[in-house]
Amino acid sequence: MDKPLQAATSDNITLDDSNYDPKTKHNIVSSFNYSPKHSIIILVICLTILLFFQIPSLKNKSSTITMSNKKSDDNPESKLRISNDPESKLAKSDDNPGLELSKSDDPESKLRKSVTFLPLKDLRYSKTALEGHTWFMSTMYDTQDEEGEVQYQKFPSNASNGRVLCLKGHDKHDGSWNYYALAWPKTLPYNATIMKGLTFVSYNHYNYDNIWHGLSSIFPFVAWHVKNECELRTHMSLWLSLLLEATFGTPINIEGFNGIKDDQPVCFEEAMVMRHNEGGMSRERRMETYDHMRCKARLFCNITHHDVNNNEIIIGLTLFMREGPRSFKNETIVVDIFKKECDMFKGCRFLIAYSNNLTFCDQVKIMEKTDVLISPHGAQLTNMFLMNRNSSVMEFFPKGWLKLAGVGQYVYHWIASWSGMIHRGAYRDPIGDPCPYPEDDRRCWPIFKNGKIGLNETYFREWVRNVLNDVKLRKLEGNYDRSLKFGRNSCNCC
């Protein structure tokens, strides 16, 4: 039988530091006697403590994203904000609000932090900015459903491995200071704002104030929209805005990312990116798309085809003027030449209009009545697709354009072909402001670019006379149909 333990006194365990010798063996008397039972008790205590601290590991370690509605002046439901704070070291679990997890060990947190943003404009490809995969989102490649259709990128998709598109940055002058990235919907970057619905992300090498450049950029989206199902994200011309409103049946939302900081990502629930404009589209698909926009614009402006006298061929001749650069030097004489030729032609209706003082619907109405459009080279010629198919275009240039302007001078040849019109050639003024260098020297371009257009009365009269005769012949042969079938409940309304 064990003897009872004797209580230890302070004298038993006190060491006198002054008399301590490390080489001398000291026997300290203890009242504690060891037994196997104590080992078992210590082991149980350690296991209990270990089990207590391991309980969190049995729970789901992933922290969930909490999203709250972010009020927007235009669409309160269009934006959601990821509210996680990337600087926070701890995240709450929804399964147990009182339980804290280390975000550094959270796989989802690691994915959020690993989203890599690249320059939206890749300066390495500045010499081939519009070729191949272009310098816009240069790491991405386009999709084409079939030959002759629109080239595009869609997010999320199989090509993006289910990832959505995110953008960051507000620089309006240099795209290399704006950025893009792809992220999985459940692991978006911290502090990202989510744009709900489908967003068209447009690339324009120039700007949206010029209606030709703007139309070229939104054109492929309209074509894709017509083919697949019946939103544009800062500034564009009023003409282009109203054309899009007419096409889609609702005012468009131009996203300015108001209230979003430069370093705060914006991710899109769905996004369409098109960077080749009409590139890759067949002529047939382009004509179908222009037909669609023409018809929608007329419906928007409440225009029906004007009455046609079956006993008389009516030909609308419109002189579409511009002021300033590339206007006519002797405007009054030019007007008189074309008006007199029209007056001598039975059934010809002459109209003169200035593009800078017309509303969108004014322009749609004028083009609907026009069979022959006469105008200097300029953005106002973009209106030609609002005429009926097989209408004619007569274009005028100042001196110097043929040698120095490059391929851009042919854009209205192209749009005439794509929209089913007939480009009747161009008058190029041989006389202009003098240049101190040879006329094919690039230093002459600033002088010639905004020059004014002179006249050649004999050439003008003969040219327009031939065009009017050909238009009349086409109408007599039945190759010119003014009538349109409107379908207000149909996406393809023409």
C-alpha positions as CSV (number, residue, x, y, z in Angstrom):
1,M,0.0,0.0,0.0
2,D,1.4,3.4,-1.0
3,K,2.3,5.7,1.6
4,P,0.6,9.1,1.7
5,L,2.4,11.9,0.1
6,Q,4.0,14.3,2.4
7,A,3.3,18.0,1.7
8,A,6.3,19.8,0.5
9,T,7.6,22.8,2.2
10,S,9.4,25.8,0.7
11,D,12.6,24.6,2.2
12,N,12.5,21.4,0.0
13,I,12.6,23.2,-3.3
14,T,14.5,26.4,-2.7
15,L,18.0,26.8,-4.2
16,D,20.5,29.3,-2.9
17,D,22.0,30.9,-6.0
18,S,25.0,32.0,-4.0
19,N,26.0,28.4,-3.2
20,Y,25.1,26.9,-6.5
21,D,27.9,24.9,-8.2
22,P,27.0,23.4,-11.7
23,K,29.6,20.7,-11.2
24,T,28.0,19.5,-8.0
25,K,25.1,17.0,-8.1
26,H,22.1,18.4,-6.3
27,N,19.3,16.2,-5.1
28,I,16.1,18.1,-4.8
29,V,13.6,16.4,-2.7
30,S,10.1,16.2,-4.3
31,S,6.9,15.0,-2.8
32,F,5.5,13.9,-6.3
33,N,5.8,10.1,-7.0
34,Y,5.5,9.1,-10.7
35,S,3.1,6.3,-11.8
36,P,1.7,5.0,-15.2
37,K,-1.7,6.4,-14.4
38,H,-0.3,9.9,-14.7
39,S,0.9,9.3,-18.2
40,I,-2.6,8.2,-19.3
41,I,-4.1,11.4,-17.8
42,I,-1.6,13.6,-19.5
43,L,-2.2,11.9,-22.9
44,V,-5.9,12.3,-22.6
45,I,-5.6,16.0,-21.8
46,C,-3.3,16.6,-24.9
47,L,-5.6,14.7,-27.2
48,T,-8.6,16.8,-25.9
49,I,-6.7,20.1,-26.6
50,L,-5.6,18.9,-30.0
51,L,-9.2,17.8,-31.0
52,F,-10.6,21.2,-29.8
53,F,-8.2,23.1,-32.1
54,Q,-8.9,20.8,-35.1
55,I,-12.7,21.4,-35.1
56,P,-12.4,24.3,-37.7
57,S,-10.6,22.1,-40.2
58,L,-13.7,19.8,-40.3
59,K,-15.8,22.7,-41.6
60,N,-15.9,24.1,-45.2
61,K,-12.8,26.3,-45.5
62,S,-14.0,28.4,-48.5
63,S,-15.3,31.9,-47.7
64,T,-18.3,33.0,-49.7
65,I,-18.7,36.1,-51.7
66,T,-21.2,38.6,-50.4
67,M,-22.8,40.9,-53.0
68,S,-25.0,43.8,-52.5
69,N,-27.0,45.9,-54.9
70,K,-25.1,49.0,-56.0
71,K,-27.4,51.9,-56.9
72,S,-27.0,53.3,-60.4
73,D,-28.7,56.4,-61.7
74,D,-29.5,54.6,-65.0
75,N,-30.2,51.0,-63.9
76,P,-30.3,50.2,-60.2
77,E,-30.1,46.4,-60.9
78,S,-27.3,46.6,-63.5
79,K,-24.4,46.6,-61.1
80,L,-23.3,44.3,-58.2
81,R,-20.3,45.0,-56.0
82,I,-18.1,42.3,-54.4
83,S,-17.8,43.5,-50.9
84,N,-14.8,41.4,-49.7
85,D,-11.9,43.5,-48.5
86,P,-8.6,42.3,-49.9
87,E,-6.7,43.8,-47.0
88,S,-8.6,41.8,-44.4
89,K,-6.7,38.9,-42.9
90,L,-9.8,37.0,-41.8
91,A,-13.0,35.9,-43.6
92,K,-16.2,34.8,-42.1
93,S,-17.8,31.5,-43.1
94,D,-21.5,31.5,-43.9
95,D,-21.9,28.1,-42.3
96,N,-20.7,29.5,-39.0
97,P,-20.7,33.3,-38.9
98,G,-18.7,33.2,-35.7
99,L,-15.9,31.2,-37.2
100,E,-12.9,32.9,-38.7
101,L,-10.7,31.4,-41.4
102,S,-7.2,32.5,-42.6
103,K,-7.7,33.9,-46.1
104,S,-4.1,33.1,-47.0
105,D,-5.1,29.4,-46.8
106,D,-8.3,29.8,-48.8
107,P,-8.0,28.5,-52.4
108,E,-10.7,30.9,-53.7
109,S,-8.9,33.8,-52.2
110,K,-5.7,32.8,-53.9
111,L,-7.6,32.6,-57.3
112,R,-8.9,36.1,-56.7
113,K,-5.5,37.5,-56.0
114,S,-4.0,35.7,-59.0
115,V,-6.2,37.4,-61.7
116,T,-3.6,39.1,-63.9
117,F,-4.5,42.3,-65.8
118,L,-2.7,43.1,-69.1
119,P,-2.7,46.4,-71.1
120,L,-5.8,46.8,-73.2
121,K,-3.7,48.2,-75.9
122,D,-0.5,46.3,-76.5
123,L,2.1,48.7,-77.9
124,R,4.2,45.8,-79.2
125,Y,1.8,45.6,-82.1
126,S,1.5,49.3,-82.8
127,K,2.8,48.8,-86.4
128,T,0.2,46.2,-87.1
129,A,-2.6,47.6,-84.9
130,L,-5.5,46.4,-87.0
131,E,-4.1,43.2,-88.3
132,G,-4.5,39.6,-87.0
133,H,-5.4,39.6,-83.3
134,T,-4.7,43.4,-83.3
135,W,-3.1,45.4,-80.5
136,F,-6.5,45.4,-78.6
137,M,-6.7,42.5,-76.1
138,S,-3.8,41.0,-78.1
139,T,-3.6,37.7,-76.2
140,M,-7.2,36.8,-77.4
141,Y,-8.3,35.2,-80.6
142,D,-11.6,35.6,-82.4
143,T,-14.4,33.2,-83.1
144,Q,-16.4,33.0,-86.3
145,D,-19.5,30.8,-86.4
146,E,-19.1,30.1,-90.1
147,E,-17.4,31.7,-93.1
148,G,-18.9,35.0,-94.0
149,E,-20.2,35.7,-90.5
150,V,-19.0,38.2,-87.8
151,Q,-15.7,37.7,-86.0
152,Y,-16.2,38.0,-82.3
153,Q,-15.2,37.0,-78.7
154,K,-17.8,36.0,-76.2
155,F,-17.4,35.8,-72.4
156,P,-18.0,33.5,-70.8
157,S,-17.6,30.7,-73.4
158,N,-15.8,27.5,-74.0
159,A,-13.0,29.5,-75.6
160,S,-12.5,31.4,-72.4
161,N,-12.8,28.3,-70.2
162,G,-15.9,29.7,-68.6
163,R,-14.2,32.9,-67.5
164,V,-15.7,36.4,-67.7
165,L,-14.1,39.5,-69.0
166,C,-12.9,42.2,-66.5
167,L,-11.7,45.7,-67.3
168,K,-9.8,48.2,-65.2
169,G,-8.8,51.8,-65.8
170,H,-10.4,55.0,-67.1
171,D,-7.8,56.6,-69.3
172,K,-9.5,58.1,-72.4
173,H,-6.4,59.0,-74.3
174,D,-4.0,56.0,-74.0
175,G,-5.5,52.5,-74.0
176,S,-2.2,51.1,-72.7
177,W,-3.1,52.5,-69.3
178,N,-6.3,50.5,-69.2
179,Y,-6.3,46.8,-68.6
180,Y,-8.2,43.6,-69.1
181,A,-8.2,40.1,-67.5
182,L,-10.3,36.9,-67.4
183,A,-11.6,35.5,-64.2
184,W,-14.0,32.7,-63.1
185,P,-17.4,34.0,-62.0
186,K,-17.0,32.6,-58.5
187,T,-13.5,34.0,-58.0
188,L,-13.6,37.5,-59.4
189,P,-10.9,40.0,-58.2
190,Y,-11.5,41.8,-55.0
191,N,-13.6,45.0,-55.1
192,A,-14.9,44.2,-58.6
193,T,-18.2,45.7,-59.8
194,I,-20.3,43.2,-61.9
195,M,-22.2,44.6,-64.9
196,K,-25.4,42.5,-65.3
197,G,-26.8,41.3,-68.6
198,L,-25.1,41.4,-72.0
199,T,-22.6,44.2,-72.8
200,F,-21.0,45.0,-76.1
201,V,-17.4,46.1,-75.6
202,S,-16.4,48.0,-78.7
203,Y,-13.0,48.7,-80.2
204,N,-12.7,51.7,-82.4
205,H,-9.3,52.7,-83.8
206,Y,-10.6,56.3,-84.3
207,N,-13.6,57.7,-82.5
208,Y,-17.4,57.6,-82.2
209,D,-18.1,61.3,-83.1
210,N,-17.5,60.6,-86.7
211,I,-20.6,58.7,-87.8
212,W,-18.7,56.5,-90.4
213,H,-16.1,55.3,-87.9
214,G,-18.7,54.9,-85.2
215,L,-21.0,52.9,-87.5
216,S,-18.1,50.7,-88.6
217,S,-17.5,49.7,-85.0
218,I,-21.1,48.9,-84.0
219,F,-22.1,47.3,-87.3
220,P,-20.8,43.8,-86.4
221,F,-22.7,43.8,-83.2
222,V,-25.9,44.6,-85.0
223,A,-25.2,41.8,-87.4
224,W,-24.6,39.4,-84.6
225,H,-27.7,40.6,-82.8
226,V,-29.9,40.1,-85.8
227,K,-28.6,36.5,-86.3
228,N,-28.8,35.4,-82.7
229,E,-31.5,37.2,-80.8
230,C,-33.5,40.3,-80.8
231,E,-26.1,47.8,-74.6
232,L,-23.2,50.0,-75.3
233,R,-20.7,50.7,-72.9
234,T,-18.3,56.6,-73.1
235,H,-19.4,59.0,-75.8
236,M,-20.7,58.8,-79.4
237,S,-22.5,61.0,-81.8
238,L,-26.2,61.7,-81.4
239,W,-26.8,60.3,-84.9
240,L,-25.2,57.0,-83.9
241,S,-27.0,56.8,-80.6
242,L,-30.3,57.3,-82.3
243,L,-29.5,54.7,-84.9
244,L,-28.7,52.2,-82.2
245,E,-31.9,53.2,-80.3
246,A,-33.9,52.6,-83.5
247,T,-32.2,49.3,-84.1
248,F,-32.5,47.8,-80.7
249,G,-35.8,49.4,-79.8
250,T,-34.6,51.1,-76.6
251,P,-32.2,53.9,-75.6
252,I,-28.8,52.5,-75.2
253,N,-26.8,52.6,-72.0
254,I,-23.4,54.1,-72.5
255,E,-21.4,53.0,-69.5
256,G,-19.1,55.6,-68.1
257,F,-18.1,53.6,-65.0
258,N,-19.1,56.6,-62.8
259,G,-18.2,56.1,-59.2
260,I,-15.7,53.4,-60.0
261,K,-12.0,54.1,-59.1
262,D,-9.2,53.6,-61.6
263,D,-7.8,50.6,-59.7
264,Q,-11.2,49.0,-59.2
265,P,-12.0,46.1,-61.7
266,V,-15.3,46.0,-63.6
267,C,-16.4,42.5,-64.7
268,F,-19.2,41.6,-67.1
269,E,-21.8,38.9,-66.6
270,E,-21.7,38.5,-70.4
271,A,-19.7,40.4,-72.9
272,M,-19.2,40.5,-76.7
273,V,-16.0,42.0,-78.0
274,M,-15.5,42.8,-81.7
275,R,-12.4,44.3,-83.0
276,H,-12.4,43.7,-86.8
277,N,-15.5,45.8,-87.7
278,E,-17.0,44.3,-90.9
279,G,-13.9,42.2,-91.5
280,G,-14.7,38.6,-92.3
281,M,-18.3,39.3,-93.1
282,S,-19.6,38.3,-96.5
283,R,-21.2,41.0,-98.7
284,E,-24.6,39.2,-98.4
285,R,-24.4,39.4,-94.6
286,R,-23.4,43.0,-94.7
287,M,-26.3,43.9,-97.0
288,E,-28.8,42.1,-94.7
289,T,-27.5,44.0,-91.7
290,Y,-27.8,47.4,-93.5
291,D,-31.3,46.4,-94.7
292,H,-32.2,45.7,-91.0
293,M,-30.8,49.1,-89.8
294,R,-32.5,51.0,-92.7
295,C,-35.9,49.4,-91.9
296,K,-35.6,50.0,-88.1
297,A,-34.6,53.6,-88.7
298,R,-37.7,54.2,-90.8
299,L,-39.9,52.6,-88.3
300,F,-38.3,54.7,-85.5
301,C,-39.0,57.9,-87.5
302,N,-42.6,56.7,-88.6
303,I,-41.7,56.8,-92.2
304,T,-43.5,54.8,-94.9
305,H,-42.5,54.8,-98.5
306,H,-43.9,57.8,-100.3
307,D,-46.6,57.6,-102.9
308,V,-45.5,56.5,-106.4
309,N,-47.3,57.5,-109.5
310,N,-47.5,54.4,-111.5
311,N,-47.8,56.4,-114.7
312,E,-44.5,58.3,-114.1
313,I,-41.0,57.4,-113.1
314,I,-40.0,59.5,-110.1
315,I,-36.3,60.1,-109.4
316,G,-35.2,61.9,-106.2
317,L,-31.9,63.8,-106.7
318,T,-30.4,65.2,-103.5
319,L,-27.4,67.5,-103.2
320,F,-26.1,66.8,-99.7
321,M,-23.9,69.8,-98.8
322,R,-21.3,70.3,-96.1
323,E,-19.6,73.5,-94.8
324,G,-15.9,74.1,-94.2
325,P,-13.3,71.6,-95.3
326,R,-14.2,69.7,-98.6
327,S,-17.1,71.9,-99.4
328,F,-17.7,73.4,-102.8
329,K,-15.9,76.7,-103.6
330,N,-18.7,78.0,-105.8
331,E,-21.7,76.5,-104.0
332,T,-24.4,78.6,-105.8
333,I,-23.1,77.6,-109.3
334,V,-22.9,73.9,-108.3
335,V,-26.5,74.0,-107.0
336,D,-27.7,75.7,-110.2
337,I,-26.0,73.1,-112.5
338,F,-27.6,70.1,-110.8
339,K,-31.0,71.7,-110.4
340,K,-31.2,72.6,-114.1
341,E,-30.3,69.1,-115.1
342,C,-32.9,67.7,-112.8
343,D,-35.6,70.2,-114.1
344,M,-34.9,69.1,-117.7
345,F,-35.5,65.4,-116.7
346,K,-39.1,64.3,-116.5
347,G,-40.0,63.0,-113.0
348,C,-36.8,64.3,-111.3
349,R,-37.3,65.8,-107.9
350,F,-34.4,68.1,-106.8
351,L,-33.6,68.6,-103.1
352,I,-30.7,70.5,-101.4
353,A,-29.8,69.8,-97.8
354,Y,-27.1,70.5,-95.3
355,S,-26.0,67.7,-93.0
356,N,-25.1,69.9,-90.1
357,N,-28.6,71.3,-89.4
358,L,-30.7,68.1,-89.8
359,T,-32.1,65.9,-87.1
360,F,-31.5,62.1,-87.3
361,C,-35.1,61.6,-88.6
362,D,-34.7,64.5,-91.0
363,Q,-31.8,62.6,-92.6
364,V,-33.7,59.3,-92.6
365,K,-36.7,61.0,-94.4
366,I,-34.4,62.7,-97.0
367,M,-32.6,59.5,-97.8
368,E,-35.8,57.5,-98.2
369,K,-36.8,59.9,-101.0
370,T,-33.3,59.9,-102.7
371,D,-32.4,57.9,-105.7
372,V,-29.2,59.8,-106.6
373,L,-27.1,61.3,-103.8
374,I,-24.5,64.0,-104.7
375,S,-22.1,64.9,-102.0
376,P,-18.4,65.8,-101.2
377,H,-16.3,63.1,-99.5
378,G,-17.1,63.2,-95.8
379,A,-19.0,61.5,-92.9
380,Q,-22.4,62.8,-94.1
381,L,-22.1,60.2,-96.9
382,T,-22.6,57.5,-94.3
383,N,-26.3,58.2,-94.6
384,M,-26.3,56.5,-98.0
385,F,-27.3,53.1,-96.6
386,L,-30.6,54.8,-95.6
387,M,-31.5,55.0,-99.2
388,N,-33.2,52.0,-101.0
389,R,-31.0,49.4,-102.6
390,N,-29.7,50.2,-106.1
391,S,-29.7,53.9,-105.4
392,S,-26.7,55.9,-106.8
393,V,-23.9,57.9,-105.2
394,M,-21.8,60.6,-106.8
395,E,-18.7,61.7,-104.7
396,F,-16.4,64.7,-105.0
397,F,-12.8,65.2,-103.8
398,P,-10.5,68.2,-103.5
399,K,-7.1,68.2,-105.1
400,G,-4.4,65.8,-103.8
401,W,-6.5,63.1,-102.3
402,L,-5.8,60.4,-104.9
403,K,-2.1,60.4,-104.3
404,L,-1.9,61.1,-100.6
405,A,-5.1,60.0,-98.8
406,G,-4.5,56.3,-98.8
407,V,-7.1,53.6,-98.8
408,G,-9.4,55.6,-96.4
409,Q,-10.6,57.6,-99.4
410,Y,-12.4,54.6,-100.7
411,V,-14.6,54.0,-97.6
412,Y,-17.8,55.2,-99.4
413,H,-17.1,52.9,-102.3
414,W,-17.1,50.1,-99.8
415,I,-20.2,51.1,-97.9
416,A,-22.0,51.6,-101.2
417,S,-21.1,48.0,-102.2
418,W,-21.9,46.6,-98.8
419,S,-25.3,48.3,-98.5
420,G,-26.5,47.5,-102.0
421,M,-25.9,50.9,-103.5
422,I,-24.2,51.9,-106.8
423,H,-21.1,54.1,-106.5
424,R,-21.0,56.1,-109.7
425,G,-17.4,57.2,-109.4
426,A,-15.8,60.3,-108.1
427,Y,-14.8,63.8,-109.3
428,R,-11.3,64.8,-108.3
429,D,-10.6,68.4,-108.6
430,P,-7.2,69.0,-110.4
431,I,-6.9,72.5,-109.1
432,G,-6.3,73.5,-105.4
433,D,-4.2,75.4,-103.0
434,P,-0.5,75.5,-104.0
435,C,2.0,73.3,-102.2
436,P,5.8,74.3,-102.0
437,Y,6.8,70.6,-102.4
438,P,6.1,68.1,-105.1
439,E,2.4,67.2,-105.1
440,D,3.0,63.6,-104.1
441,D,5.1,64.7,-101.1
442,R,3.5,63.8,-97.8
443,R,4.2,67.3,-96.6
444,C,1.5,68.5,-99.0
445,W,-1.2,66.5,-97.3
446,P,-2.1,69.0,-94.6
447,I,-2.7,71.6,-97.3
448,F,-4.8,69.3,-99.6
449,K,-6.7,67.4,-96.9
450,N,-9.2,70.1,-96.0
451,G,-9.1,71.9,-99.4
452,K,-12.3,73.0,-101.2
453,I,-13.7,71.6,-104.4
454,G,-13.9,73.5,-107.6
455,L,-16.2,72.8,-110.5
456,N,-16.2,71.6,-114.1
457,E,-19.6,72.5,-115.4
458,T,-19.4,70.4,-118.6
459,Y,-18.2,67.3,-116.7
460,F,-20.9,67.8,-114.0
461,R,-23.8,68.1,-116.5
462,E,-22.8,65.1,-118.5
463,W,-22.1,63.0,-115.5
464,V,-25.4,63.6,-113.7
465,R,-27.3,63.3,-117.0
466,N,-25.9,59.8,-117.6
467,V,-26.7,58.7,-114.1
468,L,-30.3,59.9,-114.3
469,N,-30.8,58.1,-117.6
470,D,-29.4,54.9,-116.1
471,V,-31.6,55.1,-113.0
472,K,-34.7,55.7,-115.2
473,L,-33.8,52.6,-117.3
474,R,-33.3,50.5,-114.2
475,K,-36.8,51.5,-112.9
476,L,-38.4,50.8,-116.2
477,E,-36.8,47.3,-116.3
478,G,-38.1,46.6,-112.8
479,N,-34.6,46.5,-111.2
480,Y,-35.4,49.1,-108.7
481,D,-38.0,48.5,-106.0
482,R,-39.0,51.4,-103.7
483,S,-41.6,49.5,-101.8
484,L,-40.7,48.0,-98.4
485,K,-42.6,45.5,-96.3
486,F,-42.6,46.6,-92.7
487,G,-43.1,44.2,-89.9
488,R,-43.3,46.0,-86.5
489,N,-43.4,42.7,-84.6
490,S,-40.5,41.1,-86.5
491,C,-36.8,41.5,-85.8
492,N,-36.1,41.3,-89.6
493,C,-38.5,44.0,-90.4
494,C,-37.7,44.6,-94.1
